[in-house]
């Protein structure tokens, strides 16, 4: 009888414990909201970059004073220093990749770089494949000719015009005068050399590099009338809104604290 009583008591305790414990509850699952990036965010802002801890900047270092090469072949200039300041604001290390102008834009589109800075003008065609920050500078397209030339804006369409391939100068000129009157060169320097050699009648290019080319090549001058006025902005991959907003915020801080202007003043001296 004692053995039977003990067995019944043990069974009662087991049933009691099972009743108290019930079924084991699974931890609550938190679902990611639609559209959330699977990649870990870089920094507190939640943006992503091509390589963790880095801000990769693609450029074409043929656009002084915004981007050019120093004596050691390293890219320098306004855009390069501004890019470094933005990277610092975002807590990232800047990596600069120098390449052709078209390649610099494609690098962002293909996810090989995070931002592109190369005196890039925002236009409808580029907006279809890239996103752009707020404008940070205004550029002016001008016409370089030989001193004593009869070239004017009125007869420019009758002449042979040289531009850098892929730039807005090339786009504007081909739209205005047709491809038969425009030759695209790999760099602005090559276009200017073609002008010096008498192979073309004029070069359409941004004002600041135009001034450098005229200073470095005797016998050239810039027409008084501007050809076009445009805004420069930083290109990012289409749809990378978080990075776009982070770069815009960093640039706003650089302008507010005077850093941006001090960089510009370093390369462009007030007359």
MOBELRA-V817250 format. One record per residue. SS is DSSP state (h for helix, s for strand, l for the rest). PHI is phi as a letter, one per 20 degrees, with the letter a starting at -180 (NA if undefined). D_FIRST is the distance of its C-alpha to the first C-alpha in whole Angstrom. Layout:
SS,PHI,D_FIRST ; SS,PHI,D_FIRST
This chain:
l,NA,0 ; h,f,4 ; h,f,5 ; h,f,5 ; h,f,6 ; h,f,9 ; h,f,10 ; h,f,11 ; h,f,12 ; h,f,14 ; h,f,15 ; h,f,17 ; h,f,19 ; h,f,20 ; h,f,21 ; h,f,23 ; h,f,25 ; h,f,26 ; h,f,27 ; h,f,29 ; h,f,31 ; l,m,32 ; l,f,34 ; l,f,36 ; l,e,40 ; l,f,43 ; l,f,46 ; l,f,49 ; l,e,51 ; l,d,55 ; l,e,58 ; l,f,61 ; l,f,64 ; l,g,66 ; l,n,69 ; l,f,67 ; l,f,68 ; l,e,66 ; l,f,68 ; l,f,67 ; l,f,70 ; l,e,72 ; l,n,72 ; l,f,71 ; l,f,73 ; l,n,71 ; l,e,74 ; l,d,74 ; l,c,77 ; l,g,78 ; l,c,76 ; l,g,74 ; l,n,76 ; s,c,79 ; s,d,82 ; s,e,84 ; s,d,87 ; s,e,90 ; s,b,93 ; l,c,97 ; l,f,99 ; l,c,102 ; s,c,102 ; l,f,104 ; l,e,103 ; l,f,100 ; s,b,99 ; s,a,101 ; s,d,101 ; l,e,102 ; l,f,104 ; l,e,100 ; l,n,99 ; l,e,97 ; s,f,96 ; s,c,97 ; l,p,99 ; h,g,98 ; h,f,95 ; h,f,93 ; h,f,93 ; h,f,92 ; h,g,89 ; h,f,88 ; h,f,88 ; h,f,86 ; h,g,84 ; h,f,83 ; h,f,82 ; l,e,80 ; l,m,78 ; l,c,79 ; s,e,82 ; s,e,85 ; s,c,86 ; s,d,89 ; s,d,90 ; s,e,94 ; l,b,95 ; l,f,97 ; h,f,97 ; h,f,95 ; h,f,93 ; h,f,92 ; h,f,91 ; h,f,89 ; h,g,87 ; h,f,86 ; h,f,85 ; l,e,84 ; l,m,81 ; l,e,83 ; l,c,84 ; l,e,83 ; s,c,86 ; s,c,90 ; l,c,92 ; l,b,96 ; l,m,98 ; l,e,96 ; s,e,98 ; l,e,95 ; l,c,97 ; h,f,95 ; h,f,95 ; h,f,93 ; h,f,91 ; l,f,90 ; l,c,88 ; s,b,87 ; s,d,86 ; s,c,89 ; l,f,88 ; l,f,91 ; l,f,94 ; l,d,95 ; s,a,99 ; s,d,102 ; s,d,104 ; s,c,107 ; s,e,108 ; s,c,112 ; s,d,115 ; s,e,116 ; s,c,120 ; s,f,122 ; l,g,125 ; l,n,128 ; l,f,126 ; l,e,127 ; l,f,123 ; l,c,122 ; l,f,119 ; l,f,121 ; l,d,122 ; h,g,119 ; h,f,118 ; h,e,121 ; l,d,120 ; l,e,118 ; s,d,115 ; s,d,112 ; s,b,109 ; s,e,105 ; l,g,103 ; l,n,100 ; l,e,102 ; h,f,102 ; h,g,106 ; h,f,106 ; h,f,104 ; h,f,107 ; h,f,110 ; h,f,109 ; h,f,108 ; h,f,111 ; h,c,113 ; l,n,112 ; h,f,110 ; h,f,114 ; h,d,115 ; s,c,112 ; s,d,111 ; s,e,107 ; s,d,107 ; l,f,104 ; l,c,105 ; h,f,107 ; h,f,109 ; h,f,110 ; h,f,111 ; h,f,113 ; h,f,115 ; h,f,116 ; h,f,118 ; h,g,119 ; l,e,120 ; l,m,122 ; l,e,119 ; l,c,118 ; l,e,120 ; s,a,117 ; s,c,114 ; s,d,111 ; s,b,109 ; s,f,107 ; h,f,109 ; h,f,108 ; h,f,108 ; h,g,111 ; h,f,112 ; h,f,111 ; h,f,113 ; h,f,116 ; h,f,116 ; h,e,116 ; l,c,118 ; l,f,122 ; l,n,123 ; s,d,120 ; s,b,120 ; s,d,118 ; l,f,119 ; l,f,119 ; l,e,117 ; l,f,113 ; l,e,112 ; s,a,109 ; s,c,106 ; s,b,102 ; s,d,99 ; s,e,97 ; l,b,93 ; l,e,90 ; s,e,89 ; s,c,85 ; s,f,83 ; l,g,83 ; l,n,80 ; l,e,79 ; h,f,79 ; h,f,77 ; h,f,79 ; h,g,82 ; h,f,81 ; h,f,80 ; h,f,84 ; h,g,85 ; h,f,84 ; h,f,85 ; h,f,88 ; h,f,88 ; h,f,87 ; h,f,90 ; h,f,93 ; h,f,92 ; l,e,92 ; l,n,95 ; h,f,94 ; h,g,95 ; h,f,98 ; h,f,99 ; h,f,98 ; h,f,100 ; h,f,103 ; h,f,102 ; h,d,104 ; l,d,106 ; l,e,108 ; l,f,110 ; l,f,114
